[in-house]
Amino acid sequence: MSDDHTHVQEFFAARAAGWDRKFPDDGPAYATAVAELGLREGGRVLDAGCGTGRALPALRAAVGPSGVVLGADLTPAMLYEAARAGRDADGALLLTDVAALPLRPSSLDAVFAAGLIAHLPRPVENLREIARVVRPGGVLALFHPIGRAAFAARQGRRLTPDDLRAEPNLRALLSEAGWRMTSYVDEDTRFLALAVLAD
């Protein structure tokens, strides 16, 4: 396991048990973001870096009982909390690295990724791996329940031009990985960038 992976696992393992209590009001923001994916009954979707699985109920509701919902995370403690909250009833939980997904090429219609982009050690390569498992024309949602400025303020830092989630930086990054950004919203109450996989 790389140092990047160890750091991510240690960071989230230490916070897993209290994660949902720390962010109790995010449910509606997750549901709204999932709705913008445009999923259909019977669709196949992955929550990449699912954490405690807060998006899984909304993803299941979007694809219905005939759809496939997967939640992938690198941190066992986060998946434990997802199962403890009963969210494993909404989707299959996978202990895996999004840099090496155990999925067939073009097997998904969409990927939802909340808070993931900042934790990718090699963003272009990692987004290419996510693209590998999505069908042409499939959708990627990069989401955070608060915007960049609010998130930076919460962490006691200032936004800088090299911020990975700044629109020009993210657009270029997605493009290099084979995605085309179709919308970008950065408000105090949410961050959501949608991208479509090129044919």
N, C-alpha and C positions, 0 to 999 in steps of 0.2 A: 504494500500500500504506500502511495506517495505521501510526502509531508503535507501536501495540500489536502488530501483525503483525511489524514489523521487530524489536522487542524479543524476541518469542517465537522468531523464526527465528534471531537471533543467539545467544540463550541455548542453544538446542538444537543448532545447527550446531557450536558450539564443543565440545559434549560427545558428539556422535553416534558418533564412532569408538570411544570407550571405554565407551559406554552399557551394552552387554550384559556386559562384564567387570566393571563396577561393581556390577551387580545379578545375579550368576550363579545365585542360588537362588530366583528368583521364579516359575519355571515351574509348580510345583505350585499356588501361590496363584492364578495366572492360570487354570489348568485347572479348579480348584474354582469360581471365580467364573463362568467360561463355562458350566459345568454347571448353575448356578443360573438361567441364562437360559431353560432348558427348550426349547432349539432342537430341531427335528425334522429328520429326513432330508429333503433338498430345500429346506430353509429358506433365507431370504435375510437376510444380516446384514452390518452395517457396523461396522468397528473405527474409531471416530472419534478422530482424534489418535493414530494407531496407532504412531507412533514407529518403532522398529526391528522392529515386527511381532511382538512376543513373544506376543500372543494369537492370531495367525493360525493356527498349527497346531491349537490346541484348537478354534477356531471351525470350521475345515475338518473336523476329526474329528466335530464335533457335527452338521453339516449333510450330511456325506458328499459323494461325488463329484458328485451331482446338484444340490447346493446352490450358492448364490452367496455368496462371501465377498469383501468389499471392505475395503481398508485405506486410509484417507484421512489425509493429514498435510500440514501447511503448510511443512515444512522439507525441502528436497531432500536434505540430507545424511542425515537420518533414513531416508528412503525408500531411499537408496543402501545404507545399512547393512542394511536389511531385505532387499533384493535380494541383497546380498553374502552374507548368512546363508542364502540359499535360501528365504526365507519368501514370496517372490513366487510360488512353486509352490503355496502354500496359499491365496492370494487375490490379486486384482488390486489393484495399488497406484495410488492416485490422488493427484497433487499438487494439493491443493485446500484451501480454507478451509471449515471446518464451518459457517461463517456463510452460505455460498452453495454448497450442495451441488449438483453437476451430476447430480441424480437426479430421477426422476419422483415426483410425490406418491404416497404410500401404496405405494411399491415394495418396502419392506423389512418383515421380520417383527420385527427386533430391531436395537438398536444397543448396542455395548459401548464404553465410554469409560473408559480407565484414565488417571487423573491429569489429565483434561481440564478439569474444572470450574474449577480455579483459574486456568486460562489463557484463559478466555473473557472477552473485553473487555465484552460486553453479555450476561450470562448468560441473562436471560429471553428476549431476542430470539434468541440462539443456540440455546437449547433448543427454542424454537418452530420454528426452521428444521429441527432434527433431527426434531421431531414431524411436520413436513410430509412427510417421506419415509418415515414409518412408518405401516403400516396401523392402523386402529382396533383396539385390543386388543393391539397390539404392545408390546414390552418394551424398556426402557432400563436398562442397568446402569452405574452410576457406581462405579468401582472404584479402589482403591489397594492395593498389596501390603503396606502397613503402615497402622495406624490413625492417627487425627488426633494423639493425644498423642505417639506414637512419632515421627511425622513432624516435629512441632514441635520435639521434643527434638533430632532429627538436625540441624535447622536452627538450633538455639540460640535458639529463641523460645518464648514461652508461648502457650497457647491463650487466645483472648479470646471473649467472648460473640457478637461479630459475625462469627465464623468462618463462612464460607459453607457449610461442610460440617457444621456443627452441626445436629442433627436438626430443630429447629423452623425454622431458617432455610432449610434445604434443602427441607423439606416445602412451605413457603410458596412458594419459588422454583419448584419443579416444578409446583405447582398453578397458579401464574400463567401458566406456559408450556403448560398443557394436559395435564400428567401427573398421575397419582395414585400417590403413594409406597405401595408394598405391603410393603416390608421395609427395615430399616435395621440394619446391624451395624457397630460401631466398636470393634474390639479391637486390641490391640497388633500382632497378626499380620495384620490386614487391615481394610479399610474397604470396605463394599459396600452401596449403596442401590439397590434395584430399584423401578422405577416402570412403570405401565401407561398407555398412551395412551387417554384417554377416547374413548368412541364418539361 
